[in-house]
Amino acid sequence: MLAYNGTRYLAVAPSGINSRAAVSVDGVNFTGASTALGAACAMTHLPISRLYTVGGKFIAFGYDTTGNIAILTSTDASAWSLAATYRLPLPAGCTIQLVGQTGIEEGGMLHVPVILRRDTAYLPTILSTSDGIAWRLHAHGYELATAPAYCELMLQPNGRLLVCGAPIETDVDNGLELYYEL
C-alpha cells in the first residue's frame, strides 16, 4: 500500500499494515518508518488493513464485518496515535463485505467505496470523512446478486462519484458496465 499526504509518501508491505513500512519525501528514496505504527496497531482490537490520506493526515483504517472500525492517524508517518474506535451505524441486517483499498480526496472530503451485504444481496455505497475520524455511510442505491471482487471509486469530470467494480449490469458483447452514481 502507498499513500501520499502532500509532503511524504508512506509505503506499507502488502502483507498488512502491521508489518514493514517505509517513508520518503521524494517517492524514490525510502527509509524505515519508526515502530510507532506497529505499536499503535497493537492498541486496536481490529486488524489495520487500509491506508488513506485526508487533509494532510495519514489514516490507517481497520474494520470488521459488523461495522466496528479502528482509526490511527499521523501527520508525518512516524508518530501515530489511536484516533478512534467505534461501530458504524449499518443499515438493518447489513454487514460489511468489503472496504476499498483506495479512496478519493475531493473538496476536503475523503470518499471510500464499500460493499455491504444483506442476506444474499450486495449493496455498493460510500464512506466519507473530512477528518479521518468521523465517518458517514451514504445510503446505497441498488443491490447486486453476486459479490464484486473489488470496489473502487471514480471521479467524473462533473464532480460526481461512481462506485466501480460493482456493476449493475454488464453487456458482455460490448464490454460495457453500468454503475451506481452518487
C-alpha positions as CSV (number, residue, x, y, z in Angstrom):
1,M,0.0,0.0,0.0
2,L,1.2,3.5,-0.8
3,A,-0.2,6.8,0.4
4,Y,1.0,10.4,-0.1
5,N,-0.2,13.2,2.3
6,G,1.2,16.1,0.2
7,T,4.7,16.1,1.8
8,R,5.6,12.4,2.5
9,Y,5.0,9.0,1.0
10,L,4.2,6.1,3.2
11,A,4.7,2.6,1.8
12,V,3.5,-0.4,3.7
13,A,4.1,-4.1,2.8
14,P,1.2,-5.8,1.2
15,S,1.1,-8.4,4.0
16,G,-0.6,-5.8,6.2
17,I,-0.1,-2.5,7.8
18,N,1.2,-4.2,11.0
19,S,4.3,-5.3,9.1
20,R,7.1,-3.3,7.4
21,A,6.6,0.4,6.5
22,A,8.9,3.0,4.9
23,V,8.7,6.8,4.5
24,S,10.0,9.0,1.6
25,V,9.9,12.7,0.8
26,D,10.6,12.3,-2.9
27,G,8.8,8.9,-3.6
28,V,12.1,7.4,-4.7
29,N,14.4,7.1,-1.6
30,F,12.6,5.3,1.3
31,T,13.8,4.9,4.8
32,G,12.3,2.6,7.5
33,A,9.5,4.2,9.5
34,S,9.5,4.2,13.2
35,T,8.0,1.4,15.2
36,A,5.2,3.7,16.4
37,L,2.9,2.5,13.7
38,G,3.2,-1.2,14.8
39,A,2.8,-0.1,18.5
40,A,-0.4,1.9,17.6
41,C,-1.8,-1.0,15.6
42,A,-1.3,-3.2,18.7
43,M,-3.6,-0.9,20.7
44,T,-6.6,-1.7,18.4
45,H,-8.8,-4.8,18.6
46,L,-9.0,-4.9,14.8
47,P,-6.5,-5.6,12.1
48,I,-5.5,-2.4,10.4
49,S,-5.7,-3.1,6.6
50,R,-6.3,0.2,4.8
51,L,-4.2,3.3,4.3
52,Y,-5.7,6.7,3.2
53,T,-4.9,10.4,3.5
54,V,-7.2,13.4,4.1
55,G,-6.3,17.0,4.9
56,G,-2.6,16.2,5.0
57,K,-3.0,13.3,7.6
58,F,-2.3,9.7,7.1
59,I,-5.3,7.5,8.1
60,A,-4.7,3.8,9.0
61,F,-8.1,2.1,9.0
62,G,-9.3,-1.3,10.3
63,Y,-12.7,-2.8,10.2
64,D,-14.7,-6.0,10.8
65,T,-17.8,-7.2,9.1
66,T,-20.2,-6.0,11.9
67,G,-19.2,-2.3,11.3
68,N,-16.6,-1.9,14.1
69,I,-13.8,0.4,12.9
70,A,-10.4,1.5,14.3
71,I,-8.6,4.6,13.1
72,L,-5.0,5.6,13.6
73,T,-3.7,9.0,12.4
74,S,-0.3,10.6,11.7
75,T,0.8,13.8,10.1
76,D,4.4,12.7,9.4
77,A,4.1,8.9,9.1
78,S,6.4,8.5,12.1
79,A,4.3,9.4,15.2
80,W,1.0,7.5,15.3
81,S,-2.0,7.7,17.6
82,L,-5.2,5.8,18.1
83,A,-7.7,8.4,17.0
84,A,-11.0,6.4,17.4
85,T,-12.7,3.1,17.7
86,Y,-16.5,2.8,17.3
87,R,-19.2,1.0,15.4
88,L,-20.6,2.4,12.2
89,P,-24.4,2.6,12.0
90,L,-25.1,0.0,9.3
91,P,-28.5,-0.4,7.7
92,A,-30.7,-3.1,9.3
93,G,-29.5,-6.6,8.5
94,C,-26.3,-5.5,6.8
95,T,-22.7,-6.4,7.3
96,I,-19.5,-5.1,5.6
97,Q,-18.4,-7.3,2.8
98,L,-15.5,-5.1,1.5
99,V,-13.9,-1.7,2.0
100,G,-12.0,-0.3,-0.9
101,Q,-8.2,-0.2,-0.9
102,T,-8.2,3.4,-2.3
103,G,-10.3,6.5,-1.8
104,I,-10.7,9.9,-3.4
105,E,-10.0,13.1,-1.6
106,E,-12.1,15.8,-3.1
107,G,-13.3,19.2,-1.7
108,G,-11.8,18.4,1.7
109,M,-13.6,15.1,2.0
110,L,-12.2,11.6,1.7
111,H,-14.6,9.1,0.0
112,V,-14.0,5.3,0.2
113,P,-16.1,2.7,-1.6
114,V,-17.8,0.0,0.5
115,I,-19.8,-3.1,-0.4
116,L,-22.4,-4.1,2.3
117,R,-24.1,-7.4,2.4
118,R,-27.7,-8.1,3.3
119,D,-28.6,-11.8,3.2
120,T,-27.7,-12.7,-0.5
121,A,-27.6,-9.2,-1.8
122,Y,-24.6,-6.9,-2.1
123,L,-25.0,-3.1,-1.7
124,P,-22.4,-0.7,-3.1
125,T,-22.1,2.5,-1.2
126,I,-19.6,5.1,0.0
127,L,-18.0,6.1,3.4
128,S,-16.9,9.8,3.7
129,T,-14.9,11.8,6.2
130,S,-13.4,15.2,6.5
131,D,-11.1,14.4,9.4
132,G,-10.4,10.7,9.1
133,I,-12.1,10.1,12.4
134,A,-15.9,10.7,12.0
135,W,-17.1,8.6,9.0
136,R,-20.5,8.9,7.3
137,L,-22.0,5.9,5.5
138,H,-24.1,7.1,2.5
139,A,-27.3,5.3,1.5
140,H,-26.9,2.5,-1.0
141,G,-28.7,2.9,-4.3
142,Y,-29.2,-0.7,-5.7
143,E,-28.5,-4.4,-5.0
144,L,-26.2,-6.9,-6.7
145,A,-26.9,-10.6,-6.9
146,T,-23.2,-11.5,-6.8
147,A,-20.3,-10.3,-4.8
148,P,-17.9,-8.0,-6.5
149,A,-14.3,-9.0,-6.3
150,Y,-13.1,-5.4,-5.7
151,C,-14.6,-1.9,-5.3
152,E,-13.1,1.4,-6.3
153,L,-14.3,5.0,-6.8
154,M,-14.1,7.0,-10.0
155,L,-14.4,10.8,-10.0
156,Q,-16.2,12.0,-13.1
157,P,-15.4,15.4,-14.8
158,N,-18.7,16.8,-13.4
159,G,-17.5,16.0,-9.8
160,R,-19.8,13.1,-9.2
161,L,-18.5,9.8,-7.7
162,L,-19.1,6.4,-9.2
163,V,-18.7,3.1,-7.2
164,C,-16.7,0.9,-9.7
165,G,-16.2,-2.8,-9.5
166,A,-19.8,-3.1,-8.7
167,P,-21.7,-3.0,-12.0
168,I,-25.5,-3.0,-12.1
169,E,-25.4,-4.9,-15.4
170,T,-22.7,-5.9,-17.8
171,D,-23.1,-6.1,-21.6
172,V,-20.7,-8.9,-22.4
173,D,-20.8,-8.3,-26.2
174,N,-19.7,-4.7,-25.9
175,G,-17.8,-4.9,-22.6
176,L,-19.9,-2.1,-21.1
177,E,-20.8,-1.8,-17.4
178,L,-23.4,0.4,-15.8
179,Y,-22.6,1.8,-12.4
180,Y,-24.4,3.4,-9.5
181,E,-23.8,7.2,-9.3
182,L,-23.9,9.3,-6.2
